[in-house]
């Protein structure tokens, strides 16, 4: 069952994400295009009233999932990697921080619009995904299937899996 804090964040994000073409299911939004599915997910921390904003893009050519969850996406990230002030984002997503609810929601929406959605748009093309992968070669958040499709080397953990017969 979603927490009251999760519902507050969902309520703040929903209108903006809907206007950007996303459809909501619980704490996850999907934006479906012919070639890709962009995913934005709110994840509650298991350690306290903190949240994370997970981002991902699933390439239909590389899989058959109709509505993948964020962990199934071929390229993934978290919003904090795409905002100018990570500390402020962490405050906004931490319900132990004393921030007025409307301000919390407004600032979070701004960060999603200015950082999250542009990243999703960028990596939703083959060229953008390749650019991101080449600039972040050690990131564990790119599937081996995507790396192989783009002609990029696999990460060490992906090489081990491939040698065992899996293409994670």
C-alpha positions in Angstrom: 0.0 0.0 0.0 1.4 3.4 -1.0 2.4 5.7 1.8 0.8 9.1 2.4 4.1 10.7 1.4 4.2 8.7 -1.9 0.7 9.8 -2.7 1.7 13.5 -2.0 4.6 13.2 -4.5 2.5 11.4 -7.0 -0.2 14.1 -6.8 2.4 16.8 -7.3 4.0 15.1 -10.4 0.8 13.7 -12.0 -0.5 16.8 -13.9 2.9 17.7 -15.4 3.8 14.1 -16.4 0.3 13.7 -17.9 0.8 16.9 -20.0 4.2 15.4 -21.1 2.5 12.3 -22.4 3.0 9.9 -19.5 0.3 7.6 -18.1 0.3 6.7 -14.4 0.0 3.3 -12.7 0.6 3.7 -9.0 4.0 5.3 -8.4 5.2 4.7 -12.0 4.6 6.6 -15.2 5.0 5.3 -18.7 5.3 7.3 -21.9 4.9 5.0 -24.9 6.2 5.8 -28.3 6.5 3.5 -31.3 10.2 2.7 -30.7 10.6 3.2 -26.9 8.8 3.3 -23.5 10.1 6.0 -21.1 9.6 5.2 -17.5 9.6 7.4 -14.4 9.2 5.7 -11.0 9.0 6.9 -7.4 10.8 4.5 -5.1 10.4 4.7 -1.3 13.5 4.0 0.8 13.4 0.9 2.9 15.3 2.9 5.6 13.0 5.8 6.2 10.7 8.4 4.7 13.0 9.2 1.8 12.3 8.7 -1.9 14.2 8.3 -5.2 13.1 9.2 -8.7 14.1 6.4 -11.1 14.3 7.0 -14.8 14.5 4.4 -17.6 14.1 3.8 -21.3 13.1 0.5 -22.8 13.7 0.0 -26.5 11.0 -2.1 -28.1 13.4 -3.5 -30.7 15.4 -5.1 -27.9 12.6 -6.6 -26.0 8.9 -7.5 -25.9 7.6 -5.9 -22.7 4.6 -3.8 -23.3 4.9 -1.8 -20.0 8.3 -2.5 -18.5 9.1 -1.5 -14.9 12.1 0.8 -14.4 14.4 -2.1 -13.5 13.6 -3.8 -16.9 14.7 -0.7 -18.9 17.7 -1.0 -21.2 19.1 2.3 -19.9 18.5 3.7 -16.5 19.4 6.5 -14.1 18.2 8.4 -11.2 17.0 12.0 -11.2 19.8 13.2 -8.9 22.3 12.6 -11.7 20.5 15.2 -13.9 19.9 18.1 -11.6 22.1 21.0 -10.7 21.6 20.7 -6.9 21.6 17.1 -5.8 21.5 18.1 -2.1 18.3 20.1 -2.6 16.7 17.2 -4.5 17.5 14.9 -1.6 15.9 17.3 0.8 12.8 17.5 -1.3 12.5 13.7 -1.4 13.2 13.4 2.4 10.0 13.8 4.4 12.1 14.3 7.6 13.2 17.6 6.0 11.0 20.5 7.1 9.7 21.8 3.8 6.3 23.1 3.1 4.3 20.6 1.0 3.5 23.0 -1.9 7.1 24.2 -2.2 8.3 20.5 -2.1 6.0 19.6 -4.9 6.7 22.7 -7.0 10.4 22.3 -6.8 10.3 18.6 -7.5 8.2 19.1 -10.6 10.7 21.8 -11.8 13.6 19.3 -11.3 11.8 16.6 -13.2 10.9 19.0 -16.1 14.4 20.5 -16.3 16.5 17.3 -15.6 14.5 14.1 -15.8 12.4 14.5 -18.9 15.2 16.0 -21.0 17.4 13.0 -20.1 14.6 10.6 -21.0 14.1 12.4 -24.3 17.9 12.3 -25.0 18.4 8.6 -24.4 15.1 7.7 -26.2 17.0 7.7 -29.6 19.7 5.3 -30.6 22.1 8.3 -31.1 21.2 9.7 -27.7 21.6 6.3 -25.9 24.9 5.7 -27.6 26.1 9.2 -26.6 25.1 8.6 -23.0 26.7 5.2 -22.9 30.0 6.5 -24.4 30.1 9.4 -21.9 29.4 7.0 -19.0 31.1 3.8 -19.9 31.4 2.5 -16.4 27.7 3.0 -15.6 26.0 -0.3 -14.5 22.7 1.1 -15.6 22.9 0.0 -19.3 21.9 -3.4 -20.3 24.3 -5.7 -22.1 21.7 -6.1 -24.8 21.8 -2.3 -25.4 25.6 -2.1 -25.3 25.9 -4.9 -27.8 23.3 -3.3 -30.1 25.2 -0.1 -30.0 28.5 -1.8 -30.7 29.9 -0.8 -27.3 32.0 -3.0 -25.0 30.2 -4.8 -22.2 30.8 -3.9 -18.6 32.9 -6.4 -16.6 29.9 -7.8 -14.8 28.1 -8.2 -18.1 31.0 -10.0 -19.6 30.9 -12.5 -16.7 27.2 -13.0 -17.3 27.6 -13.4 -21.0 30.3 -16.0 -20.4 27.8 -17.9 -18.3 25.1 -17.7 -21.0 23.1 -14.6 -19.9 22.9 -11.2 -21.6 21.7 -9.0 -18.7 
